[in-house]
Amino acid sequence: MARPRRYLVCEPRYFAVHYAINPWMDKDAPVDTARAAQQWQTLIRTYLDHGHQVVSVPPVPGLPDMVFAANSALTLAGRPRKAFGSLFHAAQRRPEAGEYATWFKAAGYDVYQPESVCEGEGDLVPAGRYLLAGTGFRTTREAHAEVQEFFGVPTIGLRLVDPYFYHLDTALFVVDDAPGDGIGGSWGDGTGNRTGEATIAYYPEAFSSGSREVLRQLFPDALLATRDDALAFGLNSVSDGRHVFISPTATGLIAQLTDRGYLPVPVDLSEFHKAGGGIKCCTQEIR
Ligand code: ARG
């Protein structure tokens, strides 16, 4: 069932690849900024056409990665007005945290500033009654402990091992958040009861063997993606529970989603792949 969502985004006015902080980024491979702007506008229009709300934070000159709004914070259903802010790993991105915190405060949130590196929904993914938390490249185990303490939700640490999938949201996404039951539900009660489990999709080889086993136990019915689909940013998708906004080149995953009754909606953000980001990276869910 589709559930209307509220997304925070940041227009790519100053988007570029000026430095390299992940294997996708190459300063010598220029970004077509006009094409990036067009692709981003298409994403926004697609969200609006599917009944979702979109709010934006003003872009800041000199912060080319600020377009990746998913790294800004974490909010959860049932925890009104609480936002867990970010502390970026790379010096180049550190000033983004303050810009986003200003937006969340103005929107009425109490913003907690983590003491340890944490990159928002890039590594923190609400899935049913659990918060899945990536580590290995960016967000630290210490931050997992901080976020668990802040929200009081069971936080499952997952170790990423492949530098191409440096954020959890490049290797895993929630296809269906078990409406009303989970902490991810925009309007849910956030009690995280046990009647519904989330459905997720992930690329197993992006995880350490122990983390892979944890995912297998918690989500036995997950969709498993191939490396090709993962490299096509197919796991950097956004789902409203029915429509799945997904990279058009993730063809295997698109077929699997269709088989399970979901409606894939292809949106091409290939210019953003040059910075290591896709649809989900550009989209912060506000709960
Ligand atoms: N260039 C950015 C970085 O390396 C991309 C961030 C992508 N965001 C995400 N949620 N995966 O930090």
Boltz pocket constraint, residues with backbone or C-beta under 6 A from the ligand:
constraints:
  - pocket:
      binder: B
      contacts: [[A, 21], [A, 22], [A, 25], [A, 65], [A, 68], [A, 70], [A, 71], [A, 93], [A, 119], [A, 121], [A, 122], [A, 123], [A, 167], [A, 169], [A, 170], [A, 275], [A, 276], [A, 277], [A, 278], [A, 280], [A, 281], [A, 282]]
      max_distance: 6.0
